[in-house]
Amino acid sequence: MTEINSVTTLTRDGDVAVITLNSPPVNALSGNVRQGLYDGFKAAAASDAKAIVLICEGRTFIAGADISEFGAAAGVPTASLFDVQDMMENSPVPVVAAIHGTALGGGLEVALCAHYRVAVPSARLGLPEVALGLLPGAGGTQRLPRVVGVETALEMMTSGRHVPAPEAAKLGLVDELAEEGKLKEAAIAFANKCVAENKPLVKISSNNTKLEAAKGKPEIFAAFRKANARKFRGFAAPEANIKCIEAAVNSATFEDGLKAERKLFGELMMGAQSAAQRYYFFAERQANKIPDVPDDTPIRPINKVGIIGAGTMGGGIAMNFANVGIEVVIVEQQQAPLDKGLATIRSNYERSRTAKPEETAKRIGLITGSLSMEEAFADVDLVIEAVFERMDVKKDIFAKLDAICKPGCILATNTSGLNIDEIASVTKRPQDVIGLHFFSPANVMKLLEIVRADHTAKDVIATSMKLAKKIGKIAVLVGVTPGFVGNRILGQRQREAQKLVMEGAMPWDVDRVLFDFGFPMGPFAMSDLAGLDIGWVKEKSNGETIRDVLCEMDRRGQKTGAGYYDYDENRNAIPSPVTEKILHDFIVKSGVNPRKISDEEILERCIYPMINEGVKILDEGKAIRASDVDVVWVNGYGWPVYRGGPMHYGDVVGPEKVLAKMKEFQATMGDQFKPSALLEKLVADGKKFSDLKG
């Protein structure tokens, strides 16, 4: 065995040279890895080996680039990824890439420079750079369509999808599937077969056959853009990926296509969107780290879950657990709502196409109903209360749970903002009480705010965090404060949106500005979608608010064909003269002179108070770090990931500008804009929002 460097070795198996890479945890393409690969292939090519196999130790093949190097200052010069690829592709003997785990991004770009690829069935391959606001910058955009065809390459690269090895084999991306656990033997056998059969040294870069099918057919790209316009809205990276594949089709040579790829890669790499998406990539992973709850904290076993409430939220929560094989029992007070809730769950599953029929039946079978908490919850490991937001109701439930549930059972509330310490106070085990704030629809939305109360035990927090990951949620630990992190910040935006329309802006002006910023919809369109009559009581309504008047006119949102907007038969929103008159009448009555409000003011009025509130939350210790606030908003409220989150966006704008605008608004519109003391200190110290810890 020859040790090439600390992460690379070169061995021989008969006529086959075996280059083995071992750089935990995922063999990322760091400088050390690239240099080891370059020197390893150079040494193998200079030997009398008749073939070369590249294989990785650990849990995966090369899983991608070393993202921590992006934007970092240059260190000791090392071989570039292009140097490695040239060495592989121009090897005088066959090169076989042996793939297990994942071959992603730069990892797949390396594998595409081998002459052949062998993979175990559990392996997955893909070019997911689009998720980081980038494109594959080492020839991936030029080689992939030459292997799988233009249409498939467009789908793979703009979605970032990880393709299972069996599918990859059908696409021609993998040449042979190996038996699990026998990858090395299979790859060496394939290499020997290449030698014995004198197989050609296949250079993907030289094969234009699948590109020819798309030449002179711009409609392929036009149709793809049109079909995905809504999904790609606002993002720069998908369009850049598409342009690269267009360049692969239309360029005279492979090298010309590479030039287009490198130019577009550089533009994305230097742009604000990729910086935000790379920031978010690390932010999401950082959210799992709780400073005072070590990774080795014991966790409580969760084999059976109880849920109180069979409504939309309770049913959605139940599905999360059934999806991963955990038994669930739902309790309701009466049979009719219980039956309705269970029927809705069944319907949701039957409409879904994400699972096979037998798997769907299994999941439905894991969810049962009961009218008795005493019988249903005696043996559960976790119970989640999901009833309406009334403190007296929740305290009554938790007092009963305290008497019913076994010792060690975690008692959780799905409240969206009530004081969990007060809820816990009615139990004799406040250490077992925690908030698990799911977002609606609970079976779809990724965010889970895990709310730590004053007495919540560390093992309860650790269990909740790990359980969240198991059920496919992105968890953020927050503290007890009205509205927690997400809704508390949302309140700032909602307040300003309502004030703006009382000063002269129209609801569609506010919605348009926030939609153009990147939100899925603005606050007024969202209200129409949810229904203006949520929480509205006809008997108590007296026309004091715009919402009162709209609801009294039976303009209750999309479901009635009118709300803030008018809606056509396809539920397309149309600015409403009725709403405009109602607003005008309210403004006249208030004595305010309506004015023209700029898009810039609308955006700053809606966004900057959110940033300021985030600073207050951090100052109070209700979030652990600024990036946690961003994870909440990206996953729970539709903040565009290409803007990173409110705190990251504050850094893009500049803390100084945020502070100056808040002071300006405070002077003209009152103390609701008063800057946080911590914001003032942040600017005085010349620091960033990303420096803030709770």
C-alpha positions, 0 to 999 in steps of 0.5 A: 500500500502506498500512502499518497497523503493523509486521506488517500491511499494507492493499492493493487489488486492484480492488474487493477490499481485501487485509489481509496479516499477516506476523508470523514465525514463525507469525503468532501472535495477539500484541497487535501482530497483534491491533491490526494486524488490528483497525485493518486491518479498520477501515480496509478497512471505511471505504474503498470496497472491496466485499470484504475478503480476509485473507491471511498471509505466511510458511509459515502462516495464523494458527497460534494464540494467542501462548502466551507471553502466557498468564499474563503481566502486561498490557502496552500495551493493544491490541485484544482478539481479540473486538474483531477478531472483531466487526470481521470478522463485522460488516463491511458487505462480504464477508470472505474468509479465505485459509488456507495452512499451519495455521489452529489455535486462535485462528487458526481462531477468527478464520477462523470470523468471516470470512463465507467461507473459501478454503484450499489442499489442504495446509492444516490446520484445528483447535482443539487447545487441549485439548493445553494444558489449555484450550478455545477461548476466543474463540467456537470452542466455539460456532461450530464445532458450528454449522458441522460439527455437534455430533458432529464438533465434539466429536471435533475439540475433545477430540482437538485433531486438525488436519483436512486442508483437503479434509476441512474442505471436506466438513464445510463448514469451508472454502468453496472449495479453491484451487490450491497456490501460487495462494491469493491469486488464488483468494481475490480471485476468490472475493471478487469472486464474492461481490460479483457474485453478491450472496452473503449475509454469512454469520454462523456465530454466527447459524446454529443449524441444525446445533445443532437436530439435537442439541437434546433429545438428551443421549444424544449427549453421554452416549455420547461421554463413555462412549466416551472415558472411558478416554482423558479420565481425569484431564483437566479440559479435555476435559470442559470442551470438552464442556460448552461444546458442550452450552451451544451446543446448550442456550443460548437465544442465542449470547451465552449460550453465549459466557458459558459458554465464557468462564467455563469457559475462565477456570477452566481458565486459572487451574487447575494442569492447564493451567499444567502442560500449557503448561509441558510444551509449552515443555519439549518444545521446549526439549529440542531445544536443546543448549547446546554443540551449535549448530543449525548443527552439520553432520550426517552423512547417514543413508541406511542403518541397520544393526540388531543383533538381530531381537527385539521391540526390534530389529524395532520400531526398524527400523520407525521408519526404514522408516516414513520411507523409510530402508533397514534391514538387521537382523543375527541370529546364526541364521536362525530368530530372523531369520525370526521377527523379520522375520515379526513386522515384517510382521505389525505392518505388516499389522495397522496401519491407519495406511498404505495397502497400497502404502505398507505394502508399500514399508516392508516392502520397505525392511527386509532380514535378514542373518546376516553383520555383515561383509556387511550393515554395510559400507556403513551410516551408522548401526548400532544394537545391540539385544541383551540387557543384558550388558556382555561381549556388547556390548563384543564386538559393538562391537569387531567393528563398529569393524573392519567399519563404514566411517569416519564410521558412527555406532555406537549402543547401545540399552542401557537403562542400561549404561556407554556409555563402557566400551562405547566403550572397545573401539573406536578411534573413541569419538567415533562412539559414542552411546546411542540408548535406545528405549522398548518397543514401539519403533515406538510409544513416543515417547521416545528417550533420546540418551546422550552419552558422554565422547568422543561428537562434537558432529556425532554428537549433532546427527545423532542429535537431528535423526534422532530428529525425522525418525522421529517421536521426542521426543529428550532428551539425557542423560549416562552414569549407571546407568539414565540419567535415566528408569530411574534415577528409576524405581528410586526409585519401585520400591524404595519400592513394594516396601518399602510392601508389606512394611510393610502396604500391599497391591499394589492400594493402591499401584497405586490411589494411583498410578493415581489420581495419573494413571499408566496403571497402578501398578508391580504391575499393570505387573509382571503385564502384563510378566510376573513371570518376566522375568529370573527363573531357575527353577533359581536361585529359592529363595523369597527374594523375593515374586516368587520365590514367585509365580513358583514357584507359576506366578503369573507375571502376566496370561499365566498368569491370576495374579500379584500379582493374580488375573485373570478371563477378560477379564484384569480384575485382582482383589485376590488373597487368595493374594498377601495371605497371601504378603505376610503371611507375609513380613512376619511372618518379617521381624519387622515389625509391619504397619501401616495406610499412608495414601494420602498416605504412599504417594504421597509415598514413591513420588514425592518420592524421584523428585524428589530423584533428579532433583535429583541427576541435575541436580547431576551434569550428567546432564540439561541442565535440569529440564524435560528430566527431565519430558519423559523421564517424560511420554513414557517412563513415563506421567507424566500431562502434566497434572501436568507431570513430576516436577520441575514437580510438585515446584514445585507441591507446593513444594520446601520440603515435598519437603525437609521430607518427605525429612528426615522419612522419612530420620529414620524410615526411613534414608538412602535418603531423604537429600535431595540437597545441591542440594535443600537449597541450592535451598530455602535460596536460595528457588528452584524446581526449574524453575531447575535446570540440569545 
